[in-house]
């Protein structure tokens, strides 16, 4: 998906999605294909190879956020 499609899919502002995509790209978690508005974003090879570790971290972050929301 491109940034616009991702923004629509997750229900966030386009600029917010672009910011996060830039951070993810700098940290080698996503790769791109194409340029300009049509740039497509994909999970990086490194992220794919470490998917299980990523999901463990994601679940821990989600639990922490749920606790904070309940307080």
PDB file of N, CA, C and O in Angstrom:
ATOM      1  N   UNK A   1       0.837  -1.187   0.000  1.00  0.00           N
ATOM      2  CA  UNK A   1       0.000   0.000   0.000  1.00  0.00           C
ATOM      3  C   UNK A   1       0.881   1.249   0.000  1.00  0.00           C
ATOM      4  O   UNK A   1       2.021   1.223   0.464  1.00  0.00           O
ATOM      5  N   UNK A   2       0.340   2.323  -0.520  1.00  0.00           N
ATOM      6  CA  UNK A   2       1.046   3.588  -0.390  1.00  0.00           C
ATOM      7  C   UNK A   2       0.578   4.270   0.903  1.00  0.00           C
ATOM      8  O   UNK A   2      -0.309   3.760   1.588  1.00  0.00           O
ATOM      9  N   UNK A   3       1.166   5.407   1.231  1.00  0.00           N
ATOM     10  CA  UNK A   3       0.867   6.076   2.506  1.00  0.00           C
ATOM     11  C   UNK A   3      -0.612   6.450   2.609  1.00  0.00           C
ATOM     12  O   UNK A   3      -1.205   6.315   3.679  1.00  0.00           O
ATOM     13  N   UNK A   4      -1.207   6.913   1.528  1.00  0.00           N
ATOM     14  CA  UNK A   4      -2.629   7.287   1.548  1.00  0.00           C
ATOM     15  C   UNK A   4      -3.512   6.072   1.840  1.00  0.00           C
ATOM     16  O   UNK A   4      -4.431   6.142   2.656  1.00  0.00           O
ATOM     17  N   UNK A   5      -3.227   4.976   1.174  1.00  0.00           N
ATOM     18  CA  UNK A   5      -4.004   3.749   1.400  1.00  0.00           C
ATOM     19  C   UNK A   5      -3.842   3.256   2.833  1.00  0.00           C
ATOM     20  O   UNK A   5      -4.809   2.818   3.457  1.00  0.00           O
ATOM     21  N   UNK A   6      -2.618   3.330   3.352  1.00  0.00           N
ATOM     22  CA  UNK A   6      -2.392   2.919   4.738  1.00  0.00           C
ATOM     23  C   UNK A   6      -3.155   3.816   5.709  1.00  0.00           C
ATOM     24  O   UNK A   6      -3.746   3.331   6.673  1.00  0.00           O
ATOM     25  N   UNK A   7      -3.141   5.124   5.454  1.00  0.00           N
ATOM     26  CA  UNK A   7      -3.860   6.065   6.322  1.00  0.00           C
ATOM     27  C   UNK A   7      -5.347   5.734   6.360  1.00  0.00           C
ATOM     28  O   UNK A   7      -5.961   5.734   7.428  1.00  0.00           O
ATOM     29  N   UNK A   8      -5.915   5.455   5.214  1.00  0.00           N
ATOM     30  CA  UNK A   8      -7.336   5.091   5.164  1.00  0.00           C
ATOM     31  C   UNK A   8      -7.591   3.762   5.876  1.00  0.00           C
ATOM     32  O   UNK A   8      -8.579   3.623   6.598  1.00  0.00           O
ATOM     33  N   UNK A   9      -6.709   2.796   5.677  1.00  0.00           N
ATOM     34  CA  UNK A   9      -6.891   1.460   6.255  1.00  0.00           C
ATOM     35  C   UNK A   9      -6.854   1.488   7.782  1.00  0.00           C
ATOM     36  O   UNK A   9      -7.596   0.755   8.435  1.00  0.00           O
ATOM     37  N   UNK A  10      -5.994   2.332   8.349  1.00  0.00           N
ATOM     38  CA  UNK A  10      -5.858   2.358   9.810  1.00  0.00           C
ATOM     39  C   UNK A  10      -6.617   3.512  10.452  1.00  0.00           C
ATOM     40  O   UNK A  10      -6.645   3.625  11.677  1.00  0.00           O
ATOM     41  N   UNK A  11      -7.231   4.368   9.645  1.00  0.00           N
ATOM     42  CA  UNK A  11      -8.049   5.457  10.169  1.00  0.00           C
ATOM     43  C   UNK A  11      -7.243   6.563  10.841  1.00  0.00           C
ATOM     44  O   UNK A  11      -7.681   7.152  11.829  1.00  0.00           O
ATOM     45  N   UNK A  12      -6.059   6.838  10.292  1.00  0.00           N
ATOM     46  CA  UNK A  12      -5.218   7.907  10.840  1.00  0.00           C
ATOM     47  C   UNK A  12      -4.982   8.972   9.781  1.00  0.00           C
ATOM     48  O   UNK A  12      -5.159   8.737   8.586  1.00  0.00           O
ATOM     49  N   UNK A  13      -4.581  10.143  10.243  1.00  0.00           N
ATOM     50  CA  UNK A  13      -4.246  11.246   9.366  1.00  0.00           C
ATOM     51  C   UNK A  13      -3.058  10.874   8.482  1.00  0.00           C
ATOM     52  O   UNK A  13      -2.125  10.210   8.934  1.00  0.00           O
ATOM     53  N   UNK A  14      -3.094  11.302   7.229  1.00  0.00           N
ATOM     54  CA  UNK A  14      -2.031  11.002   6.266  1.00  0.00           C
ATOM     55  C   UNK A  14      -0.663  11.447   6.780  1.00  0.00           C
ATOM     56  O   UNK A  14       0.306  10.697   6.666  1.00  0.00           O
ATOM     57  N   UNK A  15      -0.567  12.649   7.339  1.00  0.00           N
ATOM     58  CA  UNK A  15       0.722  13.151   7.819  1.00  0.00           C
ATOM     59  C   UNK A  15       1.252  12.315   8.984  1.00  0.00           C
ATOM     60  O   UNK A  15       2.461  12.118   9.114  1.00  0.00           O
ATOM     61  N   UNK A  16       0.356  11.832   9.817  1.00  0.00           N
ATOM     62  CA  UNK A  16       0.758  10.964  10.927  1.00  0.00           C
ATOM     63  C   UNK A  16       1.349   9.664  10.378  1.00  0.00           C
ATOM     64  O   UNK A  16       2.391   9.200  10.841  1.00  0.00           O
ATOM     65  N   UNK A  17       0.682   9.094   9.405  1.00  0.00           N
ATOM     66  CA  UNK A  17       1.157   7.847   8.792  1.00  0.00           C
ATOM     67  C   UNK A  17       2.504   8.072   8.121  1.00  0.00           C
ATOM     68  O   UNK A  17       3.400   7.239   8.258  1.00  0.00           O
ATOM     69  N   UNK A  18       2.670   9.177   7.400  1.00  0.00           N
ATOM     70  CA  UNK A  18       3.946   9.472   6.743  1.00  0.00           C
ATOM     71  C   UNK A  18       5.062   9.584   7.783  1.00  0.00           C
ATOM     72  O   UNK A  18       6.162   9.074   7.567  1.00  0.00           O
ATOM     73  N   UNK A  19       4.789  10.244   8.898  1.00  0.00           N
ATOM     74  CA  UNK A  19       5.791  10.370   9.961  1.00  0.00           C
ATOM     75  C   UNK A  19       6.226   8.993  10.450  1.00  0.00           C
ATOM     76  O   UNK A  19       7.420   8.711  10.553  1.00  0.00           O
ATOM     77  N   UNK A  20       5.261   8.147  10.748  1.00  0.00           N
ATOM     78  CA  UNK A  20       5.585   6.818  11.267  1.00  0.00           C
ATOM     79  C   UNK A  20       6.285   5.950  10.223  1.00  0.00           C
ATOM     80  O   UNK A  20       7.169   5.167  10.569  1.00  0.00           O
ATOM     81  N   UNK A  21       5.905   6.075   8.961  1.00  0.00           N
ATOM     82  CA  UNK A  21       6.586   5.330   7.912  1.00  0.00           C
ATOM     83  C   UNK A  21       8.050   5.757   7.803  1.00  0.00           C
ATOM     84  O   UNK A  21       8.928   4.923   7.578  1.00  0.00           O
ATOM     85  N   UNK A  22       8.309   7.046   7.960  1.00  0.00           N
ATOM     86  CA  UNK A  22       9.687   7.543   7.929  1.00  0.00           C
ATOM     87  C   UNK A  22      10.491   6.938   9.067  1.00  0.00           C
ATOM     88  O   UNK A  22      11.626   6.507   8.863  1.00  0.00           O
ATOM     89  N   UNK A  23       9.911   6.902  10.273  1.00  0.00           N
ATOM     90  CA  UNK A  23      10.589   6.307  11.431  1.00  0.00           C
ATOM     91  C   UNK A  23      10.833   4.815  11.188  1.00  0.00           C
ATOM     92  O   UNK A  23      11.928   4.314  11.445  1.00  0.00           O
ATOM     93  N   UNK A  24       9.825   4.115  10.698  1.00  0.00           N
ATOM     94  CA  UNK A  24       9.969   2.681  10.422  1.00  0.00           C
ATOM     95  C   UNK A  24      11.037   2.426   9.364  1.00  0.00           C
ATOM     96  O   UNK A  24      11.808   1.472   9.470  1.00  0.00           O
ATOM     97  N   UNK A  25      11.080   3.275   8.349  1.00  0.00           N
ATOM     98  CA  UNK A  25      12.074   3.105   7.295  1.00  0.00           C
ATOM     99  C   UNK A  25      13.482   3.371   7.830  1.00  0.00           C
ATOM    100  O   UNK A  25      14.410   2.631   7.504  1.00  0.00           O
ATOM    101  N   UNK A  26      13.656   4.408   8.642  1.00  0.00           N
ATOM    102  CA  UNK A  26      14.964   4.714   9.229  1.00  0.00           C
ATOM    103  C   UNK A  26      15.461   3.574  10.103  1.00  0.00           C
ATOM    104  O   UNK A  26      16.666   3.354  10.225  1.00  0.00           O
ATOM    105  N   UNK A  27      14.518   2.843  10.716  1.00  0.00           N
ATOM    106  CA  UNK A  27      14.873   1.721  11.591  1.00  0.00           C
ATOM    107  C   UNK A  27      14.837   0.380  10.862  1.00  0.00           C
ATOM    108  O   UNK A  27      14.863  -0.680  11.488  1.00  0.00           O
ATOM    109  N   UNK A  28      14.778   0.440   9.547  1.00  0.00           N
ATOM    110  CA  UNK A  28      14.848  -0.740   8.679  1.00  0.00           C
ATOM    111  C   UNK A  28      13.727  -1.750   8.932  1.00  0.00           C
ATOM    112  O   UNK A  28      13.928  -2.955   8.777  1.00  0.00           O
ATOM    113  N   UNK A  29      12.559  -1.262   9.317  1.00  0.00           N
ATOM    114  CA  UNK A  29      11.420  -2.153   9.534  1.00  0.00           C
ATOM    115  C   UNK A  29      10.496  -2.203   8.326  1.00  0.00           C
ATOM    116  O   UNK A  29       9.699  -3.131   8.189  1.00  0.00           O
ATOM    117  N   UNK A  30      10.598  -1.209   7.450  1.00  0.00           N
ATOM    118  CA  UNK A  30       9.866  -1.239   6.185  1.00  0.00           C
ATOM    119  C   UNK A  30      10.820  -0.898   5.057  1.00  0.00           C
ATOM    120  O   UNK A  30      11.832  -0.225   5.253  1.00  0.00           O
ATOM    121  N   UNK A  31      10.476  -1.378   3.873  1.00  0.00           N
ATOM    122  CA  UNK A  31      11.202  -1.028   2.659  1.00  0.00           C
ATOM    123  C   UNK A  31      10.214  -0.393   1.702  1.00  0.00           C
ATOM    124  O   UNK A  31       9.002  -0.490   1.894  1.00  0.00           O
ATOM    125  N   UNK A  32      10.732   0.259   0.671  1.00  0.00           N
ATOM    126  CA  UNK A  32       9.861   0.939  -0.276  1.00  0.00           C
ATOM    127  C   UNK A  32      10.134   0.478  -1.693  1.00  0.00           C
ATOM    128  O   UNK A  32      11.190  -0.070  -2.011  1.00  0.00           O
ATOM    129  N   UNK A  33       9.132   0.724  -2.536  1.00  0.00           N
ATOM    130  CA  UNK A  33       9.274   0.493  -3.963  1.00  0.00           C
ATOM    131  C   UNK A  33       8.569   1.653  -4.652  1.00  0.00           C
ATOM    132  O   UNK A  33       7.442   2.001  -4.299  1.00  0.00           O
ATOM    133  N   UNK A  34       9.224   2.237  -5.617  1.00  0.00           N
ATOM    134  CA  UNK A  34       8.651   3.378  -6.314  1.00  0.00           C
ATOM    135  C   UNK A  34       9.093   4.672  -5.676  1.00  0.00           C
ATOM    136  O   UNK A  34       9.963   4.693  -4.805  1.00  0.00           O
ATOM    137  N   UNK A  35       8.473   5.763  -6.128  1.00  0.00           N
ATOM    138  CA  UNK A  35       8.844   7.068  -5.582  1.00  0.00           C
ATOM    139  C   UNK A  35       7.643   8.000  -5.588  1.00  0.00           C
ATOM    140  O   UNK A  35       6.621   7.736  -6.221  1.00  0.00           O
ATOM    141  N   UNK A  36       7.802   9.088  -4.868  1.00  0.00           N
ATOM    142  CA  UNK A  36       6.743  10.093  -4.810  1.00  0.00           C
ATOM    143  C   UNK A  36       5.483   9.558  -4.159  1.00  0.00           C
ATOM    144  O   UNK A  36       5.528   8.703  -3.275  1.00  0.00           O
ATOM    145  N   UNK A  37       4.347  10.090  -4.623  1.00  0.00           N
ATOM    146  CA  UNK A  37       3.053   9.726  -4.045  1.00  0.00           C
ATOM    147  C   UNK A  37       2.775   8.230  -4.141  1.00  0.00           C
ATOM    148  O   UNK A  37       2.108   7.665  -3.275  1.00  0.00           O
ATOM    149  N   UNK A  38       3.280   7.592  -5.183  1.00  0.00           N
ATOM    150  CA  UNK A  38       3.005   6.173  -5.405  1.00  0.00           C
ATOM    151  C   UNK A  38       3.943   5.220  -4.682  1.00  0.00           C
ATOM    152  O   UNK A  38       3.885   4.012  -4.911  1.00  0.00           O
ATOM    153  N   UNK A  39       4.807   5.737  -3.814  1.00  0.00           N
ATOM    154  CA  UNK A  39       5.726   4.863  -3.083  1.00  0.00           C
ATOM    155  C   UNK A  39       4.940   3.819  -2.310  1.00  0.00           C
ATOM    156  O   UNK A  39       4.019   4.146  -1.561  1.00  0.00           O
ATOM    157  N   UNK A  40       5.308   2.572  -2.498  1.00  0.00           N
ATOM    158  CA  UNK A  40       4.655   1.468  -1.807  1.00  0.00           C
ATOM    159  C   UNK A  40       5.541   1.021  -0.658  1.00  0.00           C
ATOM    160  O   UNK A  40       6.765   1.019  -0.782  1.00  0.00           O
ATOM    161  N   UNK A  41       4.936   0.642   0.457  1.00  0.00           N
ATOM    162  CA  UNK A  41       5.664   0.246   1.664  1.00  0.00           C
ATOM    163  C   UNK A  41       5.411  -1.234   1.949  1.00  0.00           C
ATOM    164  O   UNK A  41       4.294  -1.736   1.821  1.00  0.00           O
ATOM    165  N   UNK A  42       6.492  -1.912   2.339  1.00  0.00           N
ATOM    166  CA  UNK A  42       6.450  -3.341   2.615  1.00  0.00           C
ATOM    167  C   UNK A  42       7.236  -3.645   3.886  1.00  0.00           C
ATOM    168  O   UNK A  42       8.185  -2.929   4.204  1.00  0.00           O
ATOM    169  N   UNK A  43       6.862  -4.689   4.615  1.00  0.00           N
ATOM    170  CA  UNK A  43       7.703  -5.116   5.747  1.00  0.00           C
ATOM    171  C   UNK A  43       9.095  -5.473   5.212  1.00  0.00           C
ATOM    172  O   UNK A  43       9.224  -6.088   4.154  1.00  0.00           O
ATOM    173  N   UNK A  44      10.123  -5.082   5.951  1.00  0.00           N
ATOM    174  CA  UNK A  44      11.490  -5.379   5.518  1.00  0.00           C
ATOM    175  C   UNK A  44      11.806  -6.853   5.728  1.00  0.00           C
ATOM    176  O   UNK A  44      11.099  -7.560   6.446  1.00  0.00           O
ATOM    177  N   UNK A  45      12.862  -7.294   5.100  1.00  0.00           N
ATOM    178  CA  UNK A  45      13.321  -8.669   5.261  1.00  0.00           C
ATOM    179  C   UNK A  45      13.687  -8.924   6.733  1.00  0.00           C
ATOM    180  O   UNK A  45      13.389  -9.982   7.287  1.00  0.00           O
ATOM    181  N   UNK A  46      14.339  -7.926   7.350  1.00  0.00           N
ATOM    182  CA  UNK A  46      14.715  -8.065   8.756  1.00  0.00           C
ATOM    183  C   UNK A  46      13.475  -8.246   9.644  1.00  0.00           C
ATOM    184  O   UNK A  46      13.472  -9.082  10.548  1.00  0.00           O
ATOM    185  N   UNK A  47      12.432  -7.465   9.383  1.00  0.00           N
ATOM    186  CA  UNK A  47      11.199  -7.590  10.160  1.00  0.00           C
ATOM    187  C   UNK A  47      10.560  -8.956   9.929  1.00  0.00           C
ATOM    188  O   UNK A  47      10.110  -9.596  10.880  1.00  0.00           O
ATOM    189  N   UNK A  48      10.517  -9.404   8.692  1.00  0.00           N
ATOM    190  CA  UNK A  48       9.940 -10.710   8.382  1.00  0.00           C
ATOM    191  C   UNK A  48      10.706 -11.836   9.086  1.00  0.00           C
ATOM    192  O   UNK A  48      10.102 -12.771   9.610  1.00  0.00           O
ATOM    193  N   UNK A  49      12.049 -11.736   9.093  1.00  0.00           N
ATOM    194  CA  UNK A  49      12.872 -12.768   9.727  1.00  0.00           C
ATOM    195  C   UNK A  49      12.699 -12.796  11.242  1.00  0.00           C
ATOM    196  O   UNK A  49      12.904 -13.831  11.878  1.00  0.00           O
ATOM    197  N   UNK A  50      12.320 -11.657  11.816  1.00  0.00           N
ATOM    198  CA  UNK A  50      12.177 -11.541  13.276  1.00  0.00           C
ATOM    199  C   UNK A  50      10.731 -11.305  13.692  1.00  0.00           C
ATOM    200  O   UNK A  50      10.464 -10.677  14.717  1.00  0.00           O
ATOM    201  N   UNK A  51       9.814 -11.808  12.899  1.00  0.00           N
ATOM    202  CA  UNK A  51       8.380 -11.586  13.128  1.00  0.00           C
ATOM    203  C   UNK A  51       7.942 -12.037  14.528  1.00  0.00           C
ATOM    204  O   UNK A  51       7.191 -11.325  15.195  1.00  0.00           O
ATOM    205  N   UNK A  52       8.394 -13.184  14.968  1.00  0.00           N
ATOM    206  CA  UNK A  52       7.988 -13.694  16.280  1.00  0.00           C
ATOM    207  C   UNK A  52       8.442 -12.772  17.405  1.00  0.00           C
ATOM    208  O   UNK A  52       7.689 -12.515  18.343  1.00  0.00           O
ATOM    209  N   UNK A  53       9.663 -12.279  17.312  1.00  0.00           N
ATOM    210  CA  UNK A  53      10.175 -11.349  18.329  1.00  0.00           C
ATOM    211  C   UNK A  53       9.364 -10.058  18.298  1.00  0.00           C
ATOM    212  O   UNK A  53       8.992  -9.523  19.343  1.00  0.00           O
ATOM    213  N   UNK A  54       9.098  -9.566  17.097  1.00  0.00           N
ATOM    214  CA  UNK A  54       8.293  -8.355  16.954  1.00  0.00           C
ATOM    215  C   UNK A  54       6.923  -8.536  17.611  1.00  0.00           C
ATOM    216  O   UNK A  54       6.467  -7.659  18.345  1.00  0.00           O
ATOM    217  N   UNK A  55       6.273  -9.660  17.351  1.00  0.00           N
ATOM    218  CA  UNK A  55       4.945  -9.902  17.919  1.00  0.00           C
ATOM    219  C   UNK A  55       4.985 -10.008  19.436  1.00  0.00           C
ATOM    220  O   UNK A  55       4.054  -9.559  20.104  1.00  0.00           O
ATOM    221  N   UNK A  56       6.039 -10.590  19.996  1.00  0.00           N
ATOM    222  CA  UNK A  56       6.184 -10.644  21.455  1.00  0.00           C
ATOM    223  C   UNK A  56       6.272  -9.235  22.031  1.00  0.00           C
ATOM    224  O   UNK A  56       5.617  -8.921  23.025  1.00  0.00           O
ATOM    225  N   UNK A  57       7.073  -8.402  21.412  1.00  0.00           N
ATOM    226  CA  UNK A  57       7.219  -7.013  21.867  1.00  0.00           C
ATOM    227  C   UNK A  57       5.893  -6.283  21.714  1.00  0.00           C
ATOM    228  O   UNK A  57       5.471  -5.563  22.620  1.00  0.00           O
ATOM    229  N   UNK A  58       5.240  -6.462  20.586  1.00  0.00           N
ATOM    230  CA  UNK A  58       3.967  -5.790  20.324  1.00  0.00           C
ATOM    231  C   UNK A  58       2.916  -6.166  21.378  1.00  0.00           C
ATOM    232  O   UNK A  58       2.171  -5.307  21.847  1.00  0.00           O
ATOM    233  N   UNK A  59       2.861  -7.431  21.741  1.00  0.00           N
ATOM    234  CA  UNK A  59       1.895  -7.868  22.745  1.00  0.00           C
ATOM    235  C   UNK A  59       2.201  -7.253  24.106  1.00  0.00           C
ATOM    236  O   UNK A  59       1.278  -6.909  24.845  1.00  0.00           O
ATOM    237  N   UNK A  60       3.468  -7.109  24.449  1.00  0.00           N
ATOM    238  CA  UNK A  60       3.842  -6.477  25.712  1.00  0.00           C
ATOM    239  C   UNK A  60       3.457  -4.998  25.711  1.00  0.00           C
ATOM    240  O   UNK A  60       2.959  -4.489  26.715  1.00  0.00           O
ATOM    241  N   UNK A  61       3.679  -4.318  24.614  1.00  0.00           N
ATOM    242  CA  UNK A  61       3.307  -2.903  24.509  1.00  0.00           C
ATOM    243  C   UNK A  61       1.799  -2.771  24.626  1.00  0.00           C
ATOM    244  O   UNK A  61       1.306  -1.877  25.313  1.00  0.00           O
ATOM    245  N   UNK A  62       1.064  -3.652  23.965  1.00  0.00           N
ATOM    246  CA  UNK A  62      -0.396  -3.608  24.019  1.00  0.00           C
ATOM    247  C   UNK A  62      -0.925  -3.816  25.423  1.00  0.00           C
ATOM    248  O   UNK A  62      -1.877  -3.149  25.827  1.00  0.00           O
ATOM    249  N   UNK A  63      -0.326  -4.730  26.177  1.00  0.00           N
ATOM    250  CA  UNK A  63      -0.746  -4.970  27.556  1.00  0.00           C
ATOM    251  C   UNK A  63      -0.483  -3.737  28.406  1.00  0.00           C
ATOM    252  O   UNK A  63      -1.316  -3.359  29.230  1.00  0.00           O
ATOM    253  N   UNK A  64       0.668  -3.111  28.211  1.00  0.00           N
ATOM    254  CA  UNK A  64       1.014  -1.910  28.968  1.00  0.00           C
ATOM    255  C   UNK A  64       0.019  -0.804  28.678  1.00  0.00           C
ATOM    256  O   UNK A  64      -0.442  -0.135  29.603  1.00  0.00           O
ATOM    257  N   UNK A  65      -0.323  -0.594  27.408  1.00  0.00           N
ATOM    258  CA  UNK A  65      -1.259   0.460  27.027  1.00  0.00           C
ATOM    259  C   UNK A  65      -2.645   0.192  27.588  1.00  0.00           C
ATOM    260  O   UNK A  65      -3.328   1.135  27.988  1.00  0.00           O
ATOM    261  N   UNK A  66      -3.082  -1.049  27.632  1.00  0.00           N
ATOM    262  CA  UNK A  66      -4.399  -1.373  28.186  1.00  0.00           C
ATOM    263  C   UNK A  66      -4.449  -1.062  29.668  1.00  0.00           C
ATOM    264  O   UNK A  66      -5.465  -0.576  30.165  1.00  0.00           O
ATOM    265  N   UNK A  67      -3.346  -1.341  30.395  1.00  0.00           N
ATOM    266  CA  UNK A  67      -3.286  -1.035  31.824  1.00  0.00           C
ATOM    267  C   UNK A  67      -3.373   0.456  32.038  1.00  0.00           C
ATOM    268  O   UNK A  67      -4.078   0.905  32.942  1.00  0.00           O
ATOM    269  N   UNK A  68      -2.671   1.243  31.229  1.00  0.00           N
ATOM    270  CA  UNK A  68      -2.678   2.701  31.352  1.00  0.00           C
ATOM    271  C   UNK A  68      -4.057   3.264  31.072  1.00  0.00           C
ATOM    272  O   UNK A  68      -4.480   4.209  31.738  1.00  0.00           O
ATOM    273  N   UNK A  69      -4.778   2.702  30.091  1.00  0.00           N
ATOM    274  CA  UNK A  69      -6.110   3.172  29.760  1.00  0.00           C
ATOM    275  C   UNK A  69      -7.097   2.880  30.888  1.00  0.00           C
ATOM    276  O   UNK A  69      -8.041   3.642  31.098  1.00  0.00           O
ATOM    277  N   UNK A  70      -6.887   1.792  31.610  1.00  0.00           N
ATOM    278  CA  UNK A  70      -7.796   1.400  32.680  1.00  0.00           C
ATOM    279  C   UNK A  70      -7.621   2.202  33.949  1.00  0.00           C
ATOM    280  O   UNK A  70      -8.474   2.142  34.834  1.00  0.00           O
ATOM    281  N   UNK A  71      -6.536   2.952  34.062  1.00  0.00           N
ATOM    282  CA  UNK A  71      -6.272   3.712  35.298  1.00  0.00           C
ATOM    283  C   UNK A  71      -6.999   5.023  35.304  1.00  0.00           C
ATOM    284  O   UNK A  71      -6.890   5.785  36.264  1.00  0.00           O
TER     285      UNK A  71
END
